[in-house]
Amino acid sequence: MKRFVAGLMLLSSVAFADGAIICKSDSKGACKDRAYCCYTGSESDGDKKCKELGCVRGGTSSCPTAANVSSCGSRDKK
């Protein structure tokens, strides 16, 4: 039973993880001049949200926590 519960916890953390879309230099709107668009939830939800904010996808990453890295989305740094 403990393995089952641990497996469910791991699965839920993978399915709904914090992440970031790397924004290309031609991004617009809220993501203009930002390196990352951070999101919470699934990657497909993050893709949709970041696209709505103006991020042009260049790849994926984890959301950076450094103060000198600019981002848009759910963890705005500026």
N, C-alpha and C positions, 0 to 999 in steps of 0.2 A: 504494500500500500504506500509506503514511504517513497519508493521509486516512482510510482504512478504520479503522486503529488509533485515530486521534484521534476518529473518530465513535463507535466502540465505547466509548471511555473516557468521552466526554460522555454517551452514553446510559446507561451504568451509574451515573454520578453523579446523573443525573436520576431514575432509577428507584429508587435507594436513597439518598436524601438525608436529612440531619438536618433535623428540623422540629419544630414545636410546634402543639398544639391550644390555642386560647385557652379557658380555663376560665371559665364563667359563675359568678356569685356563689352559686348554689345547688348548687355542686359539693360532694361529700362525700368521706369517707375520706381517703386520702393527699393528695388534691387540694383539700381544704377550705381556704379562705383562700389559695389559690395562684392566680396569674394565668395560668400556662402549664403545660402538660404536655408535656415534651420527649420525643422519641423518635428512634430511629435505625432506618432502613429505609423501607419504603413508607408512604404516607399511610394506606392501609387497615389496615396492621398497627399504626400509631400510633393510629389511631382506636380499634381494639379494645383495645389496651393501656391507653390513657388512660381509656376507659370502665370497664374493670376496676378502675382505681385510683380511680374516683369522679368523674372530670372530666365535666361537662356541657358539651358542645361549643358554643362561641360563634363559632368561626371558625378560621382557620389562620394561622400565622406562622412565622418562623424562630425558633429557640430563642434567647432573649436571653442575653447574656453579662454584663450589668451585675450587680454585686454586690447592688444594692438591689432586684432583681426576683426574687420568689419563684416557684419552679416545682416540679413533681413530675415523676416519670418518670425517664428515663435520665440526666438531668443535674441531680440535686437540688441546689438552692442553699442549703437549710437543713438 
